[in-house]
Amino acid sequence: MTTRTRPLSPHLQVYKPQITSVLSILHRMTGVALVAGTLVLVYWLAAAADGPAAYATAQGWIGSWLGYLLMIGWSGAFFYHLCNGIRHLVWDVGCGLTIDAATKSGWTVVFASAGLTVLAWVLALNFWG
């Protein structure tokens, strides 16, 4: 019995990254990041419900430079996931499915999510800071 060598199907090493494929992978990664960030939010709320000592511990950790960095990342993931989700809803009705339109909407999502993240933090720091 002889075995025939068949070509393997193309994989990630074969294709050049495109904006649509990169944003698709990033959409999945931000979904996971949102779950992790939401668990931190639940911890913070549970600490607030547990009493002043637990809340002070949680607030000390979340209020540190690392906590702020994680919150900025979480809010960036939120705005990216939101903007890209809207993009997918537009695709679901059959609009913007050409390569040119998908590329333009992809870059729009990148810039809109970055802009919304910066705007949210500027407003938050001016309100509470």
FENRARA-V907397 format. One record per pair of residues at least 6 apart in sequence whose ideal C-beta (glycine too) atoms are under 7 Angstrom apart, sorted by the first residue. I is the first residue (numbers start at 1). J is the second residue. Records with the same first field share a line. If there is no record, write none. Layout:
BEGIN
I: J  J
END
This chain:
BEGIN
19: 103  106  107
20: 102  106
23: 84  106  109
26: 80
27: 81  84
30: 77  80  81
31: 81
33: 73  74  77
34: 77  78  81
37: 74  77
43: 58
44: 58  62
47: 54  55  57  58
48: 55
61: 67
72: 121
75: 117  120
76: 113  117
79: 113  116  117
80: 113
83: 109  112  113
84: 109
87: 105  109
90: 96
91: 97
96: 102  105
END
